[in-house]
Amino acid sequence: MSVGHIARGFEEAGIPTVIIATKAFRPRLETMALPRLVLTPYPMGRPIGAPHDKEGQQTTLLAALDLLASAKANGAIIELDHPYRPGL
């Protein structure tokens, strides 16, 4: 089952969702018609940020929560441009 199916299931049950993903997957994710999507410039497997980069991870999570609160319609997408900082 794809992330899109799971998100739609939650949304149908009245639970709002935000997907955080690597922007390399944007074309595929857009076809899924996700309710809310945060895209990051980070490598695959690290959509929230680098290990031990608490500041960067917090920025990503706060952006997702902000989108959850501010999105006016399904299909809202924001793209973050924060640098990936490995080794912190």
URKA-V426635 format. One record per residue. N is the residue number from 0. D_LAST is the distance of its C-alpha to the last C-alpha in whole Angstrom. Layout:
n: (N,N)
d_last: (D_LAST,D_LAST)
//
This chain:
n: (0,1,2,3,4,5,6,7,8,9,10,11,12,13,14,15,16,17,18,19,20,21,22,23,24,25,26,27,28,29,30,31,32,33,34,35,36,37,38,39,40,41,42,43,44,45,46,47,48,49,50,51,52,53,54,55,56,57,58,59,60,61,62,63,64,65,66,67,68,69,70,71,72,73,74,75,76,77,78,79,80,81,82,83,84,85,86,87)
d_last: (34,32,30,32,35,33,32,36,37,35,36,39,39,38,34,32,29,26,25,21,21,20,22,23,26,27,31,31,30,32,35,34,35,32,33,29,26,23,22,18,17,15,16,18,17,14,16,14,11,8,7,5,6,9,10,10,12,14,15,16,18,20,21,22,24,25,27,28,30,31,32,36,37,35,34,31,28,25,23,20,18,15,12,10,7,6,4,0)
//
